[in-house]
């Protein structure tokens, strides 16, 4: 999962480097997954969100 973003940001602060190198890819995967799921739902014709 993190291979493409390994050491993408090199900061002096360890906590900031960790947040950027692991948090940013996690947010990207979350957004891409959400967009892909929405596209699949639209293609299938399901316009109602799933029941809680």
C-alpha distance matrix in Angstrom:
0.0 3.8 5.7 7.6 8.6 9.7 13.2 13.4 16.2 18.7 21.0 23.7 23.0 20.4 19.8 19.3 16.9 14.8 15.0 14.2 11.3 9.5 11.6 11.5 7.9 8.5 11.7 10.7 8.6 11.6 14.1 12.8 12.8 16.2 17.6 16.7 18.3 21.3 21.8 21.9 24.3 26.4 26.6 27.7 30.4 29.4 30.5 30.7 27.8 27.3 29.8 28.8
3.8 0.0 3.8 5.7 5.4 6.1 9.5 10.0 12.6 15.0 17.3 20.1 19.6 17.1 16.8 16.2 13.5 11.7 12.4 11.3 8.0 7.1 9.9 9.7 6.6 8.4 11.6 10.8 9.9 13.0 15.1 14.4 15.2 18.2 19.5 19.2 21.0 23.6 24.2 24.7 27.1 29.0 29.4 30.7 33.2 32.2 33.0 33.2 30.2 29.9 32.3 31.1
5.7 3.8 0.0 3.8 5.5 5.4 9.2 9.9 13.2 15.3 18.2 21.0 21.2 18.8 19.2 18.4 15.2 14.1 15.3 13.7 10.2 10.3 13.3 12.6 9.6 11.9 14.8 13.3 12.5 16.0 17.7 16.4 17.4 20.7 21.5 20.8 23.0 25.6 25.7 26.2 28.9 30.6 30.7 32.1 34.8 34.2 35.1 35.6 32.9 32.7 35.3 34.3
7.6 5.7 3.8 0.0 3.8 5.8 8.9 8.1 11.7 14.4 17.5 20.7 21.2 19.4 19.7 18.2 15.1 14.8 15.4 12.9 9.9 10.9 13.1 11.4 8.6 11.8 13.8 11.6 11.7 15.3 16.2 14.8 16.6 19.7 19.9 19.6 22.2 24.4 24.3 25.2 28.0 29.3 29.4 31.3 33.8 33.4 34.1 34.9 32.3 32.6 35.3 34.5
8.6 5.4 5.5 3.8 0.0 3.8 6.1 5.0 8.3 11.1 14.0 17.2 17.5 15.9 16.1 14.4 11.4 11.3 11.9 9.3 6.3 8.0 10.3 8.7 6.8 10.3 12.1 10.7 11.7 14.8 15.8 15.3 17.2 19.9 20.4 20.7 23.1 25.2 25.5 26.7 29.1 30.4 31.0 32.8 35.0 34.4 34.7 35.2 32.5 32.8 35.4 34.3
9.7 6.1 5.4 5.8 3.8 0.0 3.8 5.4 8.3 9.9 13.0 15.7 16.2 14.2 15.1 14.1 10.6 10.4 12.2 10.2 6.6 8.5 11.7 11.1 9.6 12.5 14.9 14.1 14.6 17.7 19.1 18.7 20.2 23.0 23.9 24.0 26.2 28.4 28.8 29.8 32.2 33.8 34.2 35.9 38.2 37.5 37.9 38.3 35.4 35.4 37.8 36.5
13.2 9.5 9.2 8.9 6.1 3.8 0.0 3.8 5.3 6.2 9.4 12.2 13.2 11.7 13.2 11.9 8.2 9.2 11.3 9.1 6.3 9.4 12.3 11.7 11.4 14.3 16.3 15.8 17.1 19.8 21.0 21.0 22.9 25.3 26.1 26.6 28.9 30.8 31.4 32.6 34.9 36.3 37.0 38.8 40.9 40.1 40.3 40.6 37.7 37.9 40.2 38.7
13.4 10.0 9.9 8.1 5.0 5.4 3.8 0.0 3.8 6.6 9.7 13.2 14.2 13.4 14.3 12.1 8.9 10.4 11.3 8.1 6.2 9.7 11.6 9.9 10.0 13.4 14.6 13.6 15.5 18.3 18.8 18.9 21.2 23.4 23.8 24.6 27.1 28.7 29.1 30.7 33.0 34.1 34.8 36.9 38.9 38.2 38.2 38.7 36.0 36.5 39.0 37.7
16.2 12.6 13.2 11.7 8.3 8.3 5.3 3.8 0.0 3.8 6.2 9.8 10.8 10.8 11.8 9.1 6.3 9.0 9.8 6.7 6.3 10.1 11.5 10.2 11.5 14.6 15.3 15.1 17.5 19.6 20.1 20.9 23.2 25.0 25.5 26.8 29.1 30.5 31.2 33.0 35.0 36.0 37.1 39.2 40.8 40.0 39.7 40.0 37.1 37.8 40.0 38.5
18.7 15.0 15.3 14.4 11.1 9.9 6.2 6.6 3.8 0.0 3.8 6.8 8.8 9.1 11.2 9.1 6.2 9.5 11.2 9.1 8.7 12.3 14.0 13.5 14.8 17.6 18.6 18.7 20.9 23.0 23.7 24.5 26.7 28.5 29.2 30.4 32.6 34.1 34.9 36.6 38.6 39.7 40.8 42.8 44.5 43.6 43.3 43.5 40.5 41.0 43.1 41.4
21.0 17.3 18.2 17.5 14.0 13.0 9.4 9.7 6.2 3.8 0.0 3.8 5.5 7.0 9.0 6.8 5.4 9.1 10.5 9.1 10.0 13.2 14.2 14.2 16.3 18.5 19.2 20.0 22.3 23.9 24.7 26.0 28.1 29.5 30.4 32.0 34.0 35.2 36.3 38.2 39.9 41.0 42.4 44.3 45.8 44.6 44.1 44.0 41.0 41.5 43.4 41.4
23.7 20.1 21.0 20.7 17.2 15.7 12.2 13.2 9.8 6.8 3.8 0.0 3.8 6.2 9.0 8.0 7.5 10.7 12.5 12.1 12.9 15.7 16.8 17.3 19.5 21.3 22.2 23.3 25.5 26.9 27.9 29.4 31.2 32.6 33.8 35.4 37.1 38.5 39.8 41.5 43.1 44.3 45.8 47.6 49.1 47.7 47.2 46.9 43.8 44.2 45.8 43.6
23.0 19.6 21.2 21.2 17.5 16.2 13.2 14.2 10.8 8.8 5.5 3.8 0.0 3.8 5.6 5.4 6.3 8.7 10.1 10.8 12.1 14.2 14.9 16.0 18.5 19.7 20.6 22.2 24.3 25.2 26.5 28.3 29.9 31.0 32.5 34.2 35.7 37.0 38.6 40.2 41.6 43.0 44.6 46.2 47.6 46.0 45.4 44.9 41.6 41.9 43.3 40.9
20.4 17.1 18.8 19.4 15.9 14.2 11.7 13.4 10.8 9.1 7.0 6.2 3.8 0.0 3.8 5.5 5.1 6.1 8.6 10.0 10.4 11.9 13.2 15.0 16.9 17.8 19.3 21.0 22.6 23.7 25.4 27.0 28.2 29.6 31.4 32.8 34.1 35.7 37.3 38.7 40.1 41.7 43.3 44.6 46.2 44.6 44.2 43.6 40.2 40.2 41.6 39.2
19.8 16.8 19.2 19.7 16.1 15.1 13.2 14.3 11.8 11.2 9.0 9.0 5.6 3.8 0.0 3.8 5.5 5.1 6.2 8.6 9.9 10.6 10.9 13.2 15.5 15.8 17.0 19.2 20.8 21.3 23.1 25.1 26.1 27.2 29.2 30.8 31.8 33.3 35.2 36.6 37.7 39.4 41.2 42.4 43.8 41.9 41.4 40.6 37.2 37.2 38.4 35.9
19.3 16.2 18.4 18.2 14.4 14.1 11.9 12.1 9.1 9.1 6.8 8.0 5.4 5.5 3.8 0.0 3.8 5.4 5.1 6.1 8.4 9.9 9.8 11.0 13.8 14.8 15.3 17.2 19.4 20.0 21.2 23.3 24.8 25.7 27.3 29.1 30.5 31.7 33.4 35.1 36.3 37.7 39.5 41.0 42.3 40.7 40.0 39.5 36.2 36.6 38.0 35.8
16.9 13.5 15.2 15.1 11.4 10.6 8.2 8.9 6.3 6.2 5.4 7.5 6.3 5.1 5.5 3.8 0.0 3.8 5.5 5.2 5.9 8.3 9.5 10.3 12.4 13.9 15.1 16.4 18.3 19.6 21.0 22.4 24.0 25.5 26.9 28.3 29.9 31.5 32.9 34.4 35.9 37.4 38.8 40.4 42.0 40.6 40.2 39.9 36.7 37.0 38.7 36.6
14.8 11.7 14.1 14.8 11.3 10.4 9.2 10.4 9.0 9.5 9.1 10.7 8.7 6.1 5.1 5.4 3.8 0.0 3.8 5.5 5.2 5.8 7.4 9.5 11.0 11.8 13.6 15.3 16.6 17.7 19.6 21.1 22.2 23.7 25.6 26.8 28.0 29.8 31.4 32.6 34.0 35.8 37.3 38.6 40.2 38.6 38.4 37.9 34.6 34.5 36.1 33.9
15.0 12.4 15.3 15.4 11.9 12.2 11.3 11.3 9.8 11.2 10.5 12.5 10.1 8.6 6.2 5.1 5.5 3.8 0.0 3.8 5.7 5.5 4.9 7.1 9.6 9.9 10.8 13.1 14.8 15.3 17.0 19.0 20.1 21.2 23.0 24.7 25.8 27.2 29.1 30.5 31.7 33.3 35.0 36.4 37.8 36.1 35.6 35.0 31.7 31.9 33.4 31.2
14.2 11.3 13.7 12.9 9.3 10.2 9.1 8.1 6.7 9.1 9.1 12.1 10.8 10.0 8.6 6.1 5.2 5.5 3.8 0.0 3.8 5.6 5.3 5.3 8.0 9.6 10.1 11.4 13.7 14.9 15.9 17.5 19.3 20.5 21.8 23.5 25.1 26.4 27.8 29.5 31.0 32.3 33.9 35.6 37.0 35.7 35.2 35.0 31.9 32.4 34.3 32.5
11.3 8.0 10.2 9.9 6.3 6.6 6.3 6.2 6.3 8.7 10.0 12.9 12.1 10.4 9.9 8.4 5.9 5.2 5.7 3.8 0.0 3.8 6.0 6.1 6.9 9.1 10.8 11.4 12.9 14.8 16.3 17.2 18.8 20.7 22.0 23.0 24.8 26.6 27.7 29.1 30.8 32.4 33.6 35.1 37.0 35.7 35.6 35.6 32.5 32.7 34.8 33.0
9.5 7.1 10.3 10.9 8.0 8.5 9.4 9.7 10.1 12.3 13.2 15.7 14.2 11.9 10.6 9.9 8.3 5.8 5.5 5.6 3.8 0.0 3.8 5.7 5.7 6.3 8.9 10.3 10.9 12.4 14.6 15.7 16.5 18.4 20.3 21.2 22.5 24.5 26.0 27.0 28.6 30.4 31.7 33.0 34.8 33.3 33.4 33.0 29.8 29.7 31.6 29.7
11.6 9.9 13.3 13.1 10.3 11.7 12.3 11.6 11.5 14.0 14.2 16.8 14.9 13.2 10.9 9.8 9.5 7.4 4.9 5.3 6.0 3.8 0.0 3.8 5.6 5.1 6.2 8.7 10.0 10.5 12.4 14.3 15.2 16.4 18.4 19.9 20.9 22.5 24.3 25.7 26.9 28.6 30.3 31.5 33.0 31.4 31.0 30.6 27.3 27.5 29.3 27.4
11.5 9.7 12.6 11.4 8.7 11.1 11.7 9.9 10.2 13.5 14.2 17.3 16.0 15.0 13.2 11.0 10.3 9.5 7.1 5.3 6.1 5.7 3.8 0.0 3.8 5.4 5.2 6.2 8.7 9.8 10.7 12.3 14.1 15.3 16.6 18.2 19.9 21.2 22.6 24.3 25.8 27.1 28.6 30.3 31.8 30.5 30.1 30.1 27.1 27.7 29.8 28.3
7.9 6.6 9.6 8.6 6.8 9.6 11.4 10.0 11.5 14.8 16.3 19.5 18.5 16.9 15.5 13.8 12.4 11.0 9.6 8.0 6.9 5.7 5.6 3.8 0.0 3.8 5.4 4.9 6.1 8.4 9.8 10.4 12.0 14.0 15.2 16.1 18.0 19.8 20.9 22.2 24.0 25.6 26.7 28.3 30.1 29.0 29.0 29.2 26.3 26.6 29.0 27.8
8.5 8.4 11.9 11.8 10.3 12.5 14.3 13.4 14.6 17.6 18.5 21.3 19.7 17.8 15.8 14.8 13.9 11.8 9.9 9.6 9.1 6.3 5.1 5.4 3.8 0.0 3.8 5.4 5.2 6.1 8.7 9.9 10.4 12.1 14.2 15.2 16.3 18.2 19.9 20.9 22.3 24.2 25.6 26.8 28.5 27.0 27.1 26.8 23.6 23.7 25.9 24.4
11.7 11.6 14.8 13.8 12.1 14.9 16.3 14.6 15.3 18.6 19.2 22.2 20.6 19.3 17.0 15.3 15.1 13.6 10.8 10.1 10.8 8.9 6.2 5.2 5.4 3.8 0.0 3.8 5.5 5.0 6.2 8.6 9.8 10.5 12.2 14.1 15.2 16.4 18.3 19.9 21.0 22.5 24.3 25.7 27.0 25.5 25.1 24.9 21.9 22.5 24.8 23.4
10.7 10.8 13.3 11.6 10.7 14.1 15.8 13.6 15.1 18.7 20.0 23.3 22.2 21.0 19.2 17.2 16.4 15.3 13.1 11.4 11.4 10.3 8.7 6.2 4.9 5.4 3.8 0.0 3.8 5.4 5.2 6.1 8.4 9.9 10.6 12.1 14.1 15.4 16.5 18.2 19.9 21.1 22.5 24.3 25.8 24.9 24.6 25.1 22.4 23.2 25.9 25.0
8.6 9.9 12.5 11.7 11.7 14.6 17.1 15.5 17.5 20.9 22.3 25.5 24.3 22.6 20.8 19.4 18.3 16.6 14.8 13.7 12.9 10.9 10.0 8.7 6.1 5.2 5.5 3.8 0.0 3.8 5.5 5.1 5.9 8.4 9.8 10.3 11.9 14.0 15.1 16.2 18.0 19.7 20.8 22.3 24.2 23.1 23.4 23.7 20.9 21.2 23.9 23.2
11.6 13.0 16.0 15.3 14.8 17.7 19.8 18.3 19.6 23.0 23.9 26.9 25.2 23.7 21.3 20.0 19.6 17.7 15.3 14.9 14.8 12.4 10.5 9.8 8.4 6.1 5.0 5.4 3.8 0.0 3.8 5.6 5.2 6.1 8.6 9.9 10.5 12.2 14.2 15.3 16.4 18.3 20.0 21.1 22.6 21.0 21.0 20.9 17.9 18.2 20.8 19.8
14.1 15.1 17.7 16.2 15.8 19.1 21.0 18.8 20.1 23.7 24.7 27.9 26.5 25.4 23.1 21.2 21.0 19.6 17.0 15.9 16.3 14.6 12.4 10.7 9.8 8.7 6.2 5.2 5.5 3.8 0.0 3.8 5.4 5.1 6.1 8.5 9.9 10.6 12.3 14.2 15.4 16.5 18.3 20.0 21.2 20.0 19.5 19.9 17.4 18.5 21.3 20.8
12.8 14.4 16.4 14.8 15.3 18.7 21.0 18.9 20.9 24.5 26.0 29.4 28.3 27.0 25.1 23.3 22.4 21.1 19.0 17.5 17.2 15.7 14.3 12.3 10.4 9.9 8.6 6.1 5.1 5.6 3.8 0.0 3.8 5.5 5.1 6.0 8.5 9.9 10.5 12.2 14.2 15.3 16.4 18.3 20.0 19.4 19.5 20.4 18.2 19.2 22.3 22.3
12.8 15.2 17.4 16.6 17.2 20.2 22.9 21.2 23.2 26.7 28.1 31.2 29.9 28.2 26.1 24.8 24.0 22.2 20.1 19.3 18.8 16.5 15.2 14.1 12.0 10.4 9.8 8.4 5.9 5.2 5.4 3.8 0.0 3.8 5.5 5.1 6.1 8.5 9.8 10.5 12.2 14.1 15.3 16.4 18.4 17.3 17.8 18.3 15.8 16.2 19.4 19.4
16.2 18.2 20.7 19.7 19.9 23.0 25.3 23.4 25.0 28.5 29.5 32.6 31.0 29.6 27.2 25.7 25.5 23.7 21.2 20.5 20.7 18.4 16.4 15.3 14.0 12.1 10.5 9.9 8.4 6.1 5.1 5.5 3.8 0.0 3.8 5.4 5.2 6.2 8.6 9.9 10.6 12.3 14.3 15.4 16.6 15.2 15.1 15.4 12.8 13.8 16.9 17.0
17.6 19.5 21.5 19.9 20.4 23.9 26.1 23.8 25.5 29.2 30.4 33.8 32.5 31.4 29.2 27.3 26.9 25.6 23.0 21.8 22.0 20.3 18.4 16.6 15.2 14.2 12.2 10.6 9.8 8.6 6.1 5.1 5.5 3.8 0.0 3.8 5.5 5.1 6.2 8.7 9.9 10.5 12.3 14.3 15.4 14.8 14.6 15.8 14.0 15.7 19.1 19.7
16.7 19.2 20.8 19.6 20.7 24.0 26.6 24.6 26.8 30.4 32.0 35.4 34.2 32.8 30.8 29.1 28.3 26.8 24.7 23.5 23.0 21.2 19.9 18.2 16.1 15.2 14.1 12.1 10.3 9.9 8.5 6.0 5.1 5.4 3.8 0.0 3.8 5.4 5.1 6.2 8.6 9.8 10.6 12.4 14.3 14.0 14.8 16.2 14.7 15.7 19.3 20.2
18.3 21.0 23.0 22.2 23.1 26.2 28.9 27.1 29.1 32.6 34.0 37.1 35.7 34.1 31.8 30.5 29.9 28.0 25.8 25.1 24.8 22.5 20.9 19.9 18.0 16.3 15.2 14.1 11.9 10.5 9.9 8.5 6.1 5.2 5.5 3.8 0.0 3.8 5.4 5.1 6.2 8.6 9.9 10.6 12.4 11.3 12.3 13.1 11.3 12.0 15.6 16.7
21.3 23.6 25.6 24.4 25.2 28.4 30.8 28.7 30.5 34.1 35.2 38.5 37.0 35.7 33.3 31.7 31.5 29.8 27.2 26.4 26.6 24.5 22.5 21.2 19.8 18.2 16.4 15.4 14.0 12.2 10.6 9.9 8.5 6.2 5.1 5.4 3.8 0.0 3.8 5.5 5.1 6.1 8.6 9.9 10.6 9.7 9.6 11.0 9.8 11.6 15.3 16.7
21.8 24.2 25.7 24.3 25.5 28.8 31.4 29.1 31.2 34.9 36.3 39.8 38.6 37.3 35.2 33.4 32.9 31.4 29.1 27.8 27.7 26.0 24.3 22.6 20.9 19.9 18.3 16.5 15.1 14.2 12.3 10.5 9.8 8.6 6.2 5.1 5.4 3.8 0.0 3.8 5.4 5.1 6.2 8.6 9.9 10.3 10.9 13.2 12.8 14.6 18.3 20.1
21.9 24.7 26.2 25.2 26.7 29.8 32.6 30.7 33.0 36.6 38.2 41.5 40.2 38.7 36.6 35.1 34.4 32.6 30.5 29.5 29.1 27.0 25.7 24.3 22.2 20.9 19.9 18.2 16.2 15.3 14.2 12.2 10.5 9.9 8.7 6.2 5.1 5.5 3.8 0.0 3.8 5.4 5.1 6.2 8.7 9.0 10.8 12.9 12.5 13.4 17.2 19.2
24.3 27.1 28.9 28.0 29.1 32.2 34.9 33.0 35.0 38.6 39.9 43.1 41.6 40.1 37.7 36.3 35.9 34.0 31.7 31.0 30.8 28.6 26.9 25.8 24.0 22.3 21.0 19.9 18.0 16.4 15.4 14.2 12.2 10.6 9.9 8.6 6.2 5.1 5.4 3.8 0.0 3.8 5.5 5.1 6.3 5.5 7.2 9.1 9.0 10.2 14.0 16.4
26.4 29.0 30.6 29.3 30.4 33.8 36.3 34.1 36.0 39.7 41.0 44.3 43.0 41.7 39.4 37.7 37.4 35.8 33.3 32.3 32.4 30.4 28.6 27.1 25.6 24.2 22.5 21.1 19.7 18.3 16.5 15.3 14.1 12.3 10.5 9.8 8.6 6.1 5.1 5.4 3.8 0.0 3.8 5.4 5.1 6.1 6.7 9.8 10.8 12.9 16.5 19.0
26.6 29.4 30.7 29.4 31.0 34.2 37.0 34.8 37.1 40.8 42.4 45.8 44.6 43.3 41.2 39.5 38.8 37.3 35.0 33.9 33.6 31.7 30.3 28.6 26.7 25.6 24.3 22.5 20.8 20.0 18.3 16.4 15.3 14.3 12.3 10.6 9.9 8.6 6.2 5.1 5.5 3.8 0.0 3.8 5.4 7.8 9.6 12.7 13.8 15.3 18.9 21.6
27.7 30.7 32.1 31.3 32.8 35.9 38.8 36.9 39.2 42.8 44.3 47.6 46.2 44.6 42.4 41.0 40.4 38.6 36.4 35.6 35.1 33.0 31.5 30.3 28.3 26.8 25.7 24.3 22.3 21.1 20.0 18.3 16.4 15.4 14.3 12.4 10.6 9.9 8.6 6.2 5.1 5.4 3.8 0.0 3.8 5.6 8.7 11.2 12.5 13.3 16.7 19.7
30.4 33.2 34.8 33.8 35.0 38.2 40.9 38.9 40.8 44.5 45.8 49.1 47.6 46.2 43.8 42.3 42.0 40.2 37.8 37.0 37.0 34.8 33.0 31.8 30.1 28.5 27.0 25.8 24.2 22.6 21.2 20.0 18.4 16.6 15.4 14.3 12.4 10.6 9.9 8.7 6.3 5.1 5.4 3.8 0.0 3.8 6.0 9.1 11.3 12.9 16.0 19.2
29.4 32.2 34.2 33.4 34.4 37.5 40.1 38.2 40.0 43.6 44.6 47.7 46.0 44.6 41.9 40.7 40.6 38.6 36.1 35.7 35.7 33.3 31.4 30.5 29.0 27.0 25.5 24.9 23.1 21.0 20.0 19.4 17.3 15.2 14.8 14.0 11.3 9.7 10.3 9.0 5.5 6.1 7.8 5.6 3.8 0.0 3.8 5.7 7.7 9.1 12.2 15.5
30.5 33.0 35.1 34.1 34.7 37.9 40.3 38.2 39.7 43.3 44.1 47.2 45.4 44.2 41.4 40.0 40.2 38.4 35.6 35.2 35.6 33.4 31.0 30.1 29.0 27.1 25.1 24.6 23.4 21.0 19.5 19.5 17.8 15.1 14.6 14.8 12.3 9.6 10.9 10.8 7.2 6.7 9.6 8.7 6.0 3.8 0.0 3.8 6.6 9.4 12.1 15.2
30.7 33.2 35.6 34.9 35.2 38.3 40.6 38.7 40.0 43.5 44.0 46.9 44.9 43.6 40.6 39.5 39.9 37.9 35.0 35.0 35.6 33.0 30.6 30.1 29.2 26.8 24.9 25.1 23.7 20.9 19.9 20.4 18.3 15.4 15.8 16.2 13.1 11.0 13.2 12.9 9.1 9.8 12.7 11.2 9.1 5.7 3.8 0.0 3.8 6.4 8.6 11.7
27.8 30.2 32.9 32.3 32.5 35.4 37.7 36.0 37.1 40.5 41.0 43.8 41.6 40.2 37.2 36.2 36.7 34.6 31.7 31.9 32.5 29.8 27.3 27.1 26.3 23.6 21.9 22.4 20.9 17.9 17.4 18.2 15.8 12.8 14.0 14.7 11.3 9.8 12.8 12.5 9.0 10.8 13.8 12.5 11.3 7.7 6.6 3.8 0.0 3.8 6.5 8.9
27.3 29.9 32.7 32.6 32.8 35.4 37.9 36.5 37.8 41.0 41.5 44.2 41.9 40.2 37.2 36.6 37.0 34.5 31.9 32.4 32.7 29.7 27.5 27.7 26.6 23.7 22.5 23.2 21.2 18.2 18.5 19.2 16.2 13.8 15.7 15.7 12.0 11.6 14.6 13.4 10.2 12.9 15.3 13.3 12.9 9.1 9.4 6.4 3.8 0.0 3.8 6.4
29.8 32.3 35.3 35.3 35.4 37.8 40.2 39.0 40.0 43.1 43.4 45.8 43.3 41.6 38.4 38.0 38.7 36.1 33.4 34.3 34.8 31.6 29.3 29.8 29.0 25.9 24.8 25.9 23.9 20.8 21.3 22.3 19.4 16.9 19.1 19.3 15.6 15.3 18.3 17.2 14.0 16.5 18.9 16.7 16.0 12.2 12.1 8.6 6.5 3.8 0.0 3.8
28.8 31.1 34.3 34.5 34.3 36.5 38.7 37.7 38.5 41.4 41.4 43.6 40.9 39.2 35.9 35.8 36.6 33.9 31.2 32.5 33.0 29.7 27.4 28.3 27.8 24.4 23.4 25.0 23.2 19.8 20.8 22.3 19.4 17.0 19.7 20.2 16.7 16.7 20.1 19.2 16.4 19.0 21.6 19.7 19.2 15.5 15.2 11.7 8.9 6.4 3.8 0.0
